[in-house]
Amino acid sequence: MKFEVTDQSGRVVMHSESAEVLYTAEELQEISGAGYRFRVDGKAVSLNKLLSADAGSKPAPRESMRLF
C-alpha cells in the first residue's frame, strides 16, 4: 500500500509504503482541515473513507491490514 498526502496543487508532501506510519484519526482530521488531501495506491481517498477503514486506530502490520 502506498499512502500519500498532497497539498492543494497536487504536490506530494508526505508518502509512505509502511502501514506502521499512518496517522491517527485526530491527526488525519487536522491534516485534512489544513487543506491537504489523501491518496492510497495513486487513487484519491476521502477523509471519511480513511476513517471508516481504520476506525481511528493505528493499523495492524501490513500483511493483515485491510483498508477497503
C-alpha positions as CSV (number, residue, x, y, z in Angstrom):
1,M,0.0,0.0,0.0
2,K,1.3,3.5,-0.9
3,F,-0.1,6.3,1.2
4,E,0.3,9.9,0.1
5,V,-0.6,13.3,1.5
6,T,-0.9,16.0,-1.2
7,D,-1.1,19.8,-1.0
8,Q,-3.7,21.9,-2.8
9,S,-1.6,21.9,-6.0
10,G,-1.4,18.1,-6.0
11,R,2.3,18.0,-5.0
12,V,3.1,15.0,-2.7
13,V,4.2,16.4,0.7
14,M,4.4,13.0,2.5
15,H,4.4,9.4,1.4
16,S,4.9,6.0,2.9
17,E,4.7,2.4,1.9
18,S,4.7,1.3,5.6
19,A,1.3,0.8,7.3
20,E,3.1,1.5,10.6
21,V,3.4,5.2,10.0
22,L,-0.2,6.1,9.2
23,Y,-1.8,8.9,11.3
24,T,-4.4,8.7,14.0
25,A,-8.0,9.8,13.2
26,E,-7.3,13.1,15.0
27,E,-4.2,13.7,13.0
28,L,-5.9,12.9,9.7
29,Q,-8.7,15.4,10.6
30,E,-6.2,18.1,11.3
31,I,-4.3,17.4,8.1
32,S,-7.5,17.5,6.1
33,G,-8.7,20.6,7.8
34,A,-5.5,22.3,6.7
35,G,-6.3,21.7,3.1
36,Y,-4.3,18.5,2.4
37,R,-5.7,15.5,0.5
38,F,-5.0,11.8,0.7
39,R,-4.2,9.1,-1.9
40,V,-3.9,5.4,-1.5
41,D,-2.1,3.4,-4.3
42,G,-2.4,6.5,-6.5
43,K,-6.2,7.0,-6.1
44,A,-7.8,9.9,-4.2
45,V,-9.4,8.8,-0.9
46,S,-11.7,10.9,1.2
47,L,-11.1,11.5,4.9
48,N,-14.3,9.6,5.7
49,K,-13.1,6.6,3.7
50,L,-9.8,6.6,5.7
51,L,-11.6,7.0,9.0
52,S,-14.1,4.3,8.3
53,A,-11.4,1.9,7.1
54,D,-9.2,2.5,10.2
55,A,-11.7,3.4,12.9
56,G,-9.2,5.8,14.3
57,S,-6.5,3.4,15.5
58,K,-3.1,2.8,14.2
59,P,-3.3,0.0,11.6
60,A,-2.1,-3.6,12.1
61,P,1.0,-4.8,10.4
62,R,0.8,-4.5,6.6
63,E,0.1,-8.2,5.9
64,S,-3.1,-8.1,7.9
65,M,-4.2,-4.6,7.2
66,R,-7.3,-4.1,5.1
67,L,-8.2,-0.5,4.0
68,F,-11.1,-1.1,1.7
